[in-house]
């Protein structure tokens, strides 16, 4: 599944981020702790250059804690990157973010200018809720759907830190098909850009492989089914997602699985590992190289001979 979802305000936001970066001391990139790689915007990585970056793994209360630690170690291998695992459901964890900003720039924190931070992230990673908690007041609009924030704004957090908020930005074309599925699974992409049953089959296949015990406990399964189709049918029957004649309504069963996964009802789950991402990155590079070769071949065929 290749997802293309790039509203006009996102293109505008990308330009604004690039224009404002020279005035920023540190970038705070909010990630979804369940999908740290897939919720990273590679465009932002390119834009920031050597600018210090704090990668905030939000929703860590929903993610597998062992995998979160592995991801933090992996992310901090990149030059200039620090990481924090936080949860907006546990506001005290967010105070560590301000402390880290001050540790990175102790002199600026005490100066008149203060520390200028820019907060960025793809839609629906909890960025607006995080800002409201840090500011101790409602500043950013929040909602359980992507693309709520539409414009940049500056927020004085006090204690020498000024924050520039930006709209959630997805990159124009998600090349890694599995990343597209994971973004859809966590709700980072509007449902109009995907099919619930398609996404649920992807999620079910992964859960059967990585978290079978969670499924068995949540849905009181007598045994682990062999396929994602069987799993969704079992869930549908147990939860009454039925049509006339006793047939399972796969759309309802799919929606139910995705809703419960997003809410954390299946337990603390991470949908990707650093090792998986290394393999998928290699596959993405291979696909991109093939595309370049095909374009070159088409261009050569169109060129006049002799």
C-alpha positions as CSV (number, residue, x, y, z in Angstrom):
1,X,0.0,0.0,0.0
2,X,1.5,3.3,-1.1
3,X,-0.1,6.3,0.6
4,X,0.0,9.7,-0.8
5,X,-1.6,12.2,1.6
6,X,0.0,15.7,1.5
7,X,-2.5,18.5,2.1
8,X,-1.6,22.0,0.9
9,X,-0.9,23.3,4.4
10,X,1.8,20.6,4.8
11,X,3.7,21.9,1.8
12,X,3.5,25.4,3.2
13,X,4.7,24.2,6.6
14,X,7.7,22.5,5.1
15,X,8.8,25.8,3.5
16,X,8.2,27.7,6.8
17,X,10.3,25.2,8.8
18,X,13.2,25.6,6.4
19,X,13.0,29.4,6.6
20,X,12.9,29.5,10.4
21,X,15.6,26.9,11.1
22,X,18.4,29.5,11.2
23,X,16.7,31.2,14.2
24,X,16.3,27.9,16.1
25,X,18.7,26.5,18.7
26,X,17.2,23.0,19.0
27,X,14.6,20.9,17.2
28,X,12.2,18.7,19.2
29,X,10.9,16.0,17.0
30,X,7.9,14.2,18.5
31,X,7.6,10.5,17.4
32,X,5.1,7.8,18.2
33,X,7.0,5.3,20.5
34,X,5.1,2.4,18.8
35,X,6.6,3.3,15.4
36,X,9.8,5.4,15.9
37,X,11.1,4.9,12.4
38,X,7.8,5.2,10.5
39,X,6.8,8.3,12.4
40,X,10.2,10.0,11.6
41,X,10.0,12.4,8.7
42,X,13.1,12.0,6.6
43,X,12.5,15.4,5.1
44,X,13.0,16.9,8.5
45,X,16.2,15.0,9.1
46,X,17.6,16.5,5.9
47,X,16.5,20.0,6.7
48,X,18.0,20.1,10.2
49,X,21.5,19.4,9.1
50,X,23.8,19.4,12.2
51,X,21.2,21.3,14.3
52,X,20.8,19.6,17.8
53,X,17.7,17.4,17.9
54,X,15.7,15.9,20.8
55,X,13.7,12.9,19.6
56,X,10.7,12.5,21.9
57,X,9.1,9.1,21.9
58,X,5.6,10.0,22.9
59,X,2.9,7.5,23.8
60,X,5.5,5.4,25.5
61,X,2.8,4.1,27.8
62,X,1.3,2.3,24.8
63,X,4.7,0.9,23.5
64,X,6.6,-2.2,24.5
65,X,9.1,-0.8,27.1
66,X,11.9,-3.2,26.1
67,X,11.6,-2.1,22.5
68,X,11.5,1.6,23.5
69,X,14.9,1.3,25.2
70,X,16.3,-0.4,22.1
71,X,15.0,2.4,19.9
72,X,16.4,5.1,22.2
73,X,19.8,3.5,21.9
74,X,19.5,3.3,18.1
75,X,18.3,6.9,17.7
76,X,21.1,8.3,19.8
77,X,23.7,6.8,17.5
78,X,23.0,9.7,15.1
79,X,25.2,12.7,15.6
80,X,23.6,15.5,17.7
81,X,20.6,13.4,18.8
82,X,19.2,12.9,22.3
83,X,16.1,10.9,23.0
84,X,13.3,10.9,25.7
85,X,10.5,8.4,26.3
86,X,7.4,10.3,27.6
87,X,3.7,10.0,27.8
88,X,1.1,12.8,27.9
89,X,-0.9,10.6,30.2
90,X,2.0,11.0,32.7
91,X,2.7,14.8,32.5
92,X,5.6,14.6,35.0
93,X,7.7,12.8,32.3
94,X,7.4,15.9,30.0
95,X,9.3,18.1,32.5
96,X,12.4,16.1,31.5
97,X,12.2,17.7,28.1
98,X,12.6,21.2,29.4
99,X,15.4,20.1,31.6
100,X,17.2,18.6,28.7
101,X,16.8,21.8,26.6
102,X,18.4,23.8,29.5
103,X,21.2,21.3,29.8
104,X,22.1,21.6,26.1
105,X,22.2,25.4,26.3
106,X,22.9,26.4,30.0
107,X,24.1,29.9,29.1
108,X,21.2,30.7,26.8
109,X,18.7,29.5,29.3
110,X,19.8,32.3,31.6
111,X,20.2,35.0,29.0
112,X,17.6,37.5,27.8
113,X,17.2,35.8,24.4
114,X,16.6,32.4,26.0
115,X,16.5,29.0,24.1
116,X,14.6,28.9,20.9
117,X,13.2,25.5,20.2
118,X,11.1,24.2,17.2
119,X,8.7,21.4,17.8
120,X,7.9,19.2,14.8
121,X,6.3,15.9,14.1
122,X,3.9,14.0,11.8
123,X,0.2,14.2,12.4
124,X,-1.4,12.5,15.4
125,X,1.7,11.8,17.5
126,X,0.3,13.9,20.4
127,X,2.3,17.0,19.7
128,X,-0.4,19.5,20.5
129,X,-1.3,17.8,23.8
130,X,2.4,17.8,24.7
131,X,2.6,21.5,24.1
132,X,-0.5,22.3,26.2
133,X,1.0,20.4,29.1
134,X,4.4,22.1,28.9
135,X,2.7,25.5,28.7
136,X,0.2,24.7,31.5
137,X,-2.6,26.1,29.4
138,X,-4.5,25.3,26.2
139,X,-2.7,26.8,23.3
140,X,-2.6,24.1,20.6
141,X,-5.8,22.5,19.3
142,X,-6.0,18.7,20.0
143,X,-8.1,16.0,18.6
144,X,-8.0,12.3,17.9
145,X,-7.4,12.7,14.2
146,X,-4.4,13.9,12.1
147,X,-3.8,17.4,10.8
148,X,-5.4,19.5,13.5
149,X,-2.7,22.2,13.7
150,X,-2.7,24.3,10.5
151,X,-0.3,27.2,11.2
152,X,2.9,28.0,13.1
153,X,2.8,29.8,16.4
154,X,5.3,30.9,19.1
155,X,4.8,29.9,22.7
156,X,6.8,31.2,25.7
157,X,7.1,28.3,28.1
158,X,8.9,30.4,30.7
159,X,12.2,29.5,32.3
160,X,14.1,30.8,29.3
161,X,12.5,28.6,26.6
162,X,10.5,29.8,23.6
163,X,8.8,27.2,21.5
164,X,7.8,27.4,17.8
165,X,5.0,25.0,17.0
166,X,4.5,23.7,13.4
167,X,1.7,21.8,11.7
168,X,2.1,18.0,11.5
169,X,3.9,17.2,8.3
170,X,3.9,13.9,6.4
171,X,6.4,13.6,3.6
172,X,4.9,13.8,0.0
173,X,5.3,10.1,-0.9
174,X,5.8,7.3,1.6
175,X,8.1,4.9,-0.2
176,X,8.2,2.2,2.4
177,X,4.9,0.3,2.1
178,X,5.2,-1.2,5.5
179,X,5.7,2.3,7.1
180,X,2.5,3.4,5.3
181,X,0.6,0.5,6.9
182,X,2.1,1.3,10.3
183,X,1.1,4.9,10.1
184,X,-2.4,3.9,9.2
185,X,-2.5,1.3,12.0
186,X,-1.7,4.0,14.6
187,X,-4.1,6.5,13.1
188,X,-1.5,9.0,11.8
189,X,-3.3,8.9,8.4
190,X,-6.9,9.8,7.8
191,X,-9.2,6.8,7.2
192,X,-10.2,8.2,3.9
193,X,-6.7,7.4,2.6
194,X,-6.9,3.7,3.5
195,X,-9.1,0.6,3.8
196,X,-9.6,-0.6,7.3
197,X,-9.7,-4.2,6.4
198,X,-6.4,-3.9,4.4
199,X,-4.7,-2.2,7.4
200,X,-6.2,-4.6,9.9
201,X,-4.9,-7.6,8.0
202,X,-1.4,-6.1,8.1
203,X,-1.7,-5.4,11.8
204,X,-3.1,-8.8,12.6
205,X,-0.3,-10.6,10.7
206,X,2.3,-8.7,12.8
207,X,0.5,-9.2,16.1
208,X,0.2,-13.0,15.5
209,X,4.0,-13.1,14.9
210,X,5.2,-10.7,17.6
211,X,2.4,-10.5,20.3
212,X,0.3,-13.7,20.1
213,X,-0.1,-13.8,23.9
214,X,-1.6,-10.3,23.9
215,X,-4.2,-11.4,21.4
216,X,-5.0,-14.6,23.2
217,X,-5.6,-12.8,26.5
218,X,-7.6,-9.9,25.0
219,X,-10.0,-12.0,23.0
220,X,-10.0,-15.2,25.1
221,X,-8.8,-17.3,22.2
222,X,-8.6,-21.1,22.9
223,X,-5.6,-21.2,20.6
224,X,-3.7,-18.9,18.3
225,X,-5.2,-18.9,14.8
226,X,-2.9,-19.6,11.8
227,X,-3.7,-16.6,9.7
228,X,-4.8,-13.0,10.0
229,X,-8.1,-13.8,8.2
230,X,-8.9,-16.4,10.8
231,X,-8.0,-14.0,13.6
232,X,-10.3,-11.3,12.3
233,X,-13.1,-13.8,11.9
234,X,-12.7,-15.1,15.4
235,X,-12.7,-11.5,16.8
236,X,-15.8,-10.7,14.7
237,X,-17.7,-13.7,16.1
238,X,-16.7,-13.1,19.7
239,X,-17.6,-9.4,19.6
240,X,-20.8,-9.8,17.6
241,X,-19.6,-8.2,14.4
242,X,-22.1,-10.2,12.3
243,X,-24.2,-9.8,9.2
244,X,-27.4,-11.6,8.4
245,X,-26.9,-15.3,8.1
246,X,-24.2,-15.2,10.8
247,X,-21.5,-14.1,8.5
248,X,-18.7,-12.0,10.0
249,X,-18.7,-8.3,9.0
250,X,-15.0,-8.0,8.2
251,X,-15.1,-4.2,8.1
252,X,-16.5,-4.0,11.6
253,X,-14.1,-6.6,12.9
254,X,-11.2,-4.8,11.3
255,X,-12.3,-1.4,12.8
256,X,-12.6,-3.0,16.2
257,X,-9.1,-4.5,16.1
258,X,-7.6,-1.2,15.0
259,X,-9.5,0.8,17.6
260,X,-8.5,-1.5,20.5
261,X,-4.9,-1.5,19.3
262,X,-4.7,2.3,19.1
263,X,-6.2,2.6,22.6
264,X,-3.7,0.2,24.1
265,X,-6.4,-2.4,25.0
266,X,-4.1,-5.1,23.6
267,X,-1.3,-4.2,25.9
268,X,2.0,-2.3,25.3
269,X,2.9,-3.0,21.7
270,X,5.6,-1.7,19.3
271,X,5.0,-2.3,15.6
272,X,8.6,-2.2,14.4
273,X,12.1,-2.9,15.6
274,X,15.5,-1.4,14.6
275,X,16.5,-4.7,13.0
276,X,13.3,-4.8,10.9
277,X,14.0,-1.2,9.8
278,X,17.5,-2.0,8.6
279,X,16.1,-4.8,6.4
280,X,13.3,-2.5,5.1
281,X,15.6,0.4,4.4
282,X,17.7,-1.9,2.3
283,X,14.6,-3.0,0.4
284,X,13.5,0.6,-0.1
285,X,17.0,1.5,-1.5
286,X,16.7,-1.4,-3.9
287,X,13.3,-0.3,-5.1
288,X,14.4,3.3,-5.5
289,X,17.5,2.1,-7.5
290,X,15.2,0.1,-9.8
291,X,13.0,3.2,-10.4
292,X,16.1,5.3,-11.3
293,X,17.3,2.6,-13.7
294,X,13.9,2.4,-15.3
295,X,13.7,6.2,-15.8
296,X,17.1,6.2,-17.3
297,X,16.2,3.4,-19.6
298,X,13.0,5.2,-20.8
299,X,15.0,8.4,-21.3
300,X,17.6,6.5,-23.4
301,X,14.9,5.0,-25.6
302,X,13.4,8.4,-26.3
303,X,16.7,10.0,-27.1
304,X,17.4,10.2,-30.9
305,X,20.0,7.8,-32.1
306,X,23.1,8.8,-33.9
